[in-house]
Each structure stands twice: as C-alpha cells, then as structure tokens.
Amino acid sequence: MDRYSLVTRNTEEIVVEDELKELLKDEEQPVTYVGYEPSGALHLGHLMTANKLIDLQKAGFKVKVLLADFHAYLNEKGSLPDIKETAEMNKKCFLAYGLDPDKTEFIFGSEYQLDEEYTKKVYELSLQVTLNRATRSMDEISRRHENPIMGQMLYPIMQAIDIGWLDVDVAMGGTDQRKIHMLAREKLPKVGYNSPICIHTPILTGLDGEKMSSSKDNWIDISDTPEKVEEKIMDAYCPEKQLENNPITEIMKYHVMPRYEEITIERPEKFGGNLTYTQYKELAKDYKTGELHPLDLKNTAKEYLNEVLEPARKKLKT
C-alpha cells in the first residue's frame, strides 16, 4: 500500500486531498494531532481515530495526542483531578493498543492552556467567531444541548487554537469534529497560524444499530473481558446481507482487517468450509450476497477483536 493510500484508507473525508498530496510529497515526517476528552475507558468509537493514527505513523507521521483535560472539564466530564487520572489511564491504553511510543507525543491541555500567549490567542480568535458559529460547532459533541453553558462556547475556540499552537500539519478526528475543524481552517490564518489539513473518520455504529450513547451502553470498550466482548458481539444487531449501519461489519472493516494480512472465517464443510480474506471489500461482497452468514461473521469478529484488544486489556491490570 502506497503512502497516500495508507493515510486515506477507512476515512470519511479529506479536507482537502490536493493539500494532503502536496504535504506527503514535501514532508518526510509531517505532524498530526488528535484531541481526546478523558472521560472513561476507551471504547471502539475512540479507537476509530487510534486506528487511523497507527496508519499515519506507518506512513511516517509524528503524532501528537492531546489529552484534553480542560476541554473535558468545560464539557462537564467531571472534576479536574478525576479527569487527569482518567487521562493517565487513557495514555497507557493508547500505547498498549498499538501507537508507536517513539512517534507519539502525549500532551495534557493543562500543560499550556494557561500560558499567557495561548490565552491571548484565544481572545484574538474569539473576536473572529460569532456566538452562533461557536454554538453550531459544538452541536455534535456537547453534553448539554438545551440551555448551553458558556464553557461550551470557549471549547471550539480553544480547540482551534490548539491546532495552531501545537504546530500540526493535519488535524484528525471523527466527523463529529468537522465543524470545529472547518472553523480552524477558516479562522486560524486571521490570528497568525496556518490552516490545517483535516482527516475525518466515520462514526462507528452502536451495537444495537443506533448511534452510540452512554445511556444505551451500546459499545465495546477495552476494559470489557473477553467473555463480555463475546456476549456483546453475539447479541449485536447484524442483519443478513446488510452492510450499512451494521456494527459487526464495521468492526471487521475498521478494527480487525487493518491489523491482519488475512483473516479466516472458520465454517464446517457442510456449510461451505472456511473462507479467507485479505481485503474487506472481498468480505463485504460475500456478506452482501449471503455467502457469508451473520453468525459466522460474529464468531469471527469476537475472536479477532479479542486478540486486538488483549494487549490494552492487560495494560489496564498493571
């Protein structure tokens, strides 16, 4: 796989592709960043972007992971001491999951976000952004949609400045970050920074076929035991011949197949025998035609996903 294909696989959107191609041509070690609110055990939704960071590291990128403790505080995720404790746990898990420690810099927001110059930049940018734009930027990630608090208005301004302050070439995140990233692309040059290239990954479907939600507990996280992972996968929504909004096919596409050169679906001879795939599109084709049954897919997904999660799971116990 060439460098560009590795960077762009399993992404929803590149803003913009020509800029990314130019960057890859000119820079041997570009810099990317992702910001995470420390808010509990990492689940497969968080690991969508971690998968992409691993791809970017293989393509030569240096990765900056912002453990956004102040952002989590502004988004009502808990007290600062509790958030920082969670952030330390998240750091261990990201490394155990597969991020290269030699190419990953972990940064706490609180390490620099009280700096006088940073604060000045936040003030400068706040003069360039309307209240309506700030509110819309928080639509998909704020905890409080009704009667929002002022902390939510500071959040996108700070996140945009983070991108400039950390001197990154590429801002990476899920599609729920798109509005903030577009604000950054448009407004950062007005306060002395370059516009970032933006890479967006899809939002993973919850195990019930609906949007992931803490109230539904419809995800798998790395603290789940192998038995719990198996139980969740076997109970998950997985309609026959349907790829769209199917959490099990998505787990195979985004979390399993990028980690293996090939995967094997084990089946009795009376049901056609084993199937081997080297690319997701081959698996998807067979699933859509009915050659691959949901139960066989689930049995495969639980085995491979547990292998992928096991190193991080062990790290949590140390």
N, C-alpha and C positions, 0 to 999 in steps of 0.2 A: 504494500500500500504506500503510495507516494505521500509526501508531507502534507499537501493540501487536502487530500482525501482523508488522511488520519485526523486532521484538525476539524474537518467539517462533517464527518460521519455522525449519524444519530443526533443531528441538530435540527432545530425547528426553523432557525433564521440566522443569517449572517448579515450584519449591517456595517459596512457593505462589502460585497465579495471582491470587488476590484482593489479596495484598500487592503484587504487581507492578503491577496495575492502579491501585492507590492511589498507588504511587510515581510512576508515569507521569503521573497526574493532578496530583500536588502539586509535582513537581520538573521544572524545565526541563532541568537538566543533572545527572542522577544520576551516581554513580560506580560503576564496575565494576572488577573485577580478575581477572586470571588469573595463576597461577604456573607457570612453566616451569623444569624442571630442564635446565640447559645440558648437553647430552650428545651433541653431534654435529650434523651437518647437519639442518635441519628437513625432515621428511617430511610426506606428506599427512595423517597422523594428527595431527601438531601443528597443521597448517593448518586442521583442522576447527574448532578454537576460534578461530583467527585470522579465519576467515570470519565467525564469529559476532560477534567484536569489531568488524569492519568494519560489520556490520549495526547494532550498538549505537551506534557513532559516528554513523551516518546518522540514528539515532533521537534524537540529542542527548546521548548519554552521554560522559562523560570516562572514559578508560581508563587504568588503572594496570597495567603489565606487570611482574610480579615475576620477575626473573631470579634464580632461587633457587639461588645458588651453594652456600650452606651446606647446603641440602637435598640437592643433588646429591652433595655430599661425604658426608653421612650415609648416602646410598643407594648409596655405593661406586661413584660415576661417575668417579672419578679424583682427581688432586691439585687443590688449590685454584687454583694458578696456571694449570693446563691448563683447568680449568672456567671460570675468568674469561675466558680467551682465547676459549673457545667462546661464552661469553655475549655478548661484544662482536660476534662474527660473527652470532649469532642476532638481536641488536638491529638490525643493518644489514638483515638479511633480512626481518624483520617489516615494517620501514618500506618496503622495496622491494616487498614483496608487496601493500601497499595500506593499511596502517594510517596514519591521518592524523597527521603529526608534531605538529600544533597541538593535538590532542586526546589524545595518548598520552604518558604519563609512564613512563619506564623506571627501575626501581629495583632495585638489587642487594640481596639479602638481607643481605650482609655490611656494608652501609651503616648498618644499625640493629640487627641481631640480637645485637650485643654490648653494646648500650645497657643501662645498669643497670635502668631501669624496664621495658624489654622482658623482661629476664631475670627480674625479679620476677613479671611477669605469667605467664611460662612456669611458674614454680614454683607460683603460685597455681592455675593450671589443672591442673597435674599432680596436685594434691590432689583434683581433682574427677573424674579419669578412671582407671578400673581398668586394670590391665595387659592384661586380656583385651580390653577395648574398644580400647585402643591397637593391639594386635596385629591385631584384626579390621579396623581402619581402614586398615591397611597391606596387607591381603591382595592387592589387585589391582595395587599399584604398587611393592612391594618387590622388590629383586633377589635376596633370599635368603629363600626360603620355609622351607627347612629350617634349623634351628638359627639363628634370627634374632639379630642383634646389638642392643645397647642403643640404638645410633644410630637404629634403625628405630622405637623407642618414643618417642624425642624428636620425631621427624618430624611426626606428626599434631598433637602439642601445639603445636609451633611454627607449623605451618600454620594452625591455628585462631586463634592469637594474631595472626598476620599479618593476618588478615581484620579483626580489631578494630583493630589498630594502624594499618593503612592507611586506616581510616575509610571503608570502602566500603559501598555500599547492596546491591550484588549480587555474589556470588561465582560465578564462571563456570568451567566445566571439563567434561571428558568425564565419562561415567557412572562411570569408574573412580575419580573423586574424590568420589563420592556419600557414602561412609561418613564421610570426614573432614568434608565439608560438614555432614552431619547432626549430627556431634559438635559442630561450631561453633555450629550453630543452637541446640542444646540447652544447651550449657555456657557460651557466651560471656557471657550475662547474669549468670552467677554471679561473673564477675570484672570486671563493670562495663562491658561492651560490649553493643551491640545484636545481635540475631540477624539474619544476612544473608538476603536472598532468594537462592535458588540456581537457576541455569540450567545444565542439563546437555545436552551434545551427544552424539550417538551415537558409538560406537567404530567407525571405518572397518574394513571387511573387508580382509584382506590380498589381494594379487594372486592367490594360489593358492586363494582361497575360505576360508581358515582365519584364525585370529587372527593379527594382525601380531606378528612375532617377529624380534628381531635375529639369531637363529640361522638363520632361514629367508631373511632378506633379501627379504621379500615385500612391499616397498613401493616407492614412488617418492619421491625427495627432490629438493630444489631444486638440488642440485649435479649431478644427472643431466643429461647432454647431451640435446638434442632427439632424437638418434638412439637414445640409451638409453631415453628415455621411450617412444618409438615401439616399440622392441623389447619392452619390458616390457608395454605395453598389448596388443600383438598376441599375446603369449604368455600373457596373463592368462586366468584362469577366467572364463567368461562364458556360462553355459548359456542356450540358447534359451528364450524365454518366461518365464524365472525372474528375479524382481526381488530376492527375499530372498537375502542373503549373496552378492550379485553385485557385485564390486568396480567393474566398469565402469559399471553403472547408478548406483552410489553416487558415483562420480567426477562423473558428469553432474549428479546431484542436488545435491551439496554443494559442488563446486569449480568447475563450469563455469556452470551455468544462473543462479546468483545474480549472475554477473558480466556477463551479456548480456541485453539486452531480448528477443532472439530468437536461436535457433541454427538452422542449416540442415544437414540430412543430405543430402549430395550422392550421388545414385544415377543410373545410366544409365536412360534412358527404358524400356528393355526390362524393368527391374526395378521400374517404377512411378514413376520420376522423383524429383525432390528432395522432401524433407519439411521443413517449417518448424515450429518450436515456440516458443511464448512462455512456456510453463509446463511444469514437469517432469511434472505429472500427465498431460498430453497425450502426452508421450513414453512414459511408463510404460504407458499404456493400449495404445499401438501395439506396444510391445515385448512386452507380455503376450499379445497376440492373435497375434503372429507377423508383423504388418505390417512391423515394423522388425527386420531381421536382425542378429545379433550382429556380423558382420563390418562392416556399415555403421556400427553403433554404435561399434565400436572405431576405425574410420578417422576418425570424427568426434571421438571423445574425444581421440585423440592430437593432432589439430590444435589444438583449442581449449585443451586443458590446457597444451600447449607455449606458447601465447600468454599464458596466465595466469602461468606460471612464469618467462617470459623476463626481466622486469624484475629479479626477485630473483636470477636466474642471472647476469645482467650485473653486479649489485652485488657478487657474490661474487668477481668477477675484478678488482675495483678495489682 
